[in-house]
Amino acid sequence: MKYTIAYLAVLAMAEQDLEDYRKAQEEREAREAAARNQRAHGQVHGNTAGGSR
């Protein structure tokens, strides 16, 4: 019985880690998409992503 409880605890932790990882992945993808859109928008107006010098 002890092992079952430990096993369930490990499963619960793994599930939480997976959920955290998915959220972080979604946030990272959203930031990358925003950066891509910003660069593309800047190129339309003749600006570069690095700024003008």
ZIUR-V30352 format. One record per residue. N is the residue number from 0. RES is the residue in three letters. PHI is phi in degrees with one decimal (none if undefined). Layout:
# ZIUR-V30352
n res phi
N RES PHI
N RES PHI
This chain:
# ZIUR-V30352
n res phi
0 MET none
1 LYS -57.1
2 TYR -66.2
3 THR -62.0
4 ILE -65.2
5 ALA -62.5
6 TYR -62.0
7 LEU -63.7
8 ALA -63.4
9 VAL -63.7
10 LEU -60.2
11 ALA -63.0
12 MET -65.3
13 ALA -63.6
14 GLU -64.6
15 GLN -64.7
16 ASP -60.1
17 LEU -63.5
18 GLU -64.1
19 ASP -61.9
20 TYR -63.2
21 ARG -62.1
22 LYS -62.4
23 ALA -62.7
24 GLN -63.6
25 GLU -63.0
26 GLU -64.5
27 ARG -63.6
28 GLU -63.7
29 ALA -64.6
30 ARG -64.1
31 GLU -63.7
32 ALA -63.7
33 ALA -63.2
34 ALA -65.6
35 ARG -62.0
36 ASN -62.9
37 GLN -64.8
38 ARG -63.7
39 ALA -62.4
40 HIS -63.8
41 GLY -63.6
42 GLN -67.8
43 VAL -60.3
44 HIS -94.5
45 GLY 82.2
46 ASN -96.7
47 THR -106.6
48 ALA -63.4
49 GLY -83.5
50 GLY 92.0
51 SER -97.8
52 ARG -125.7
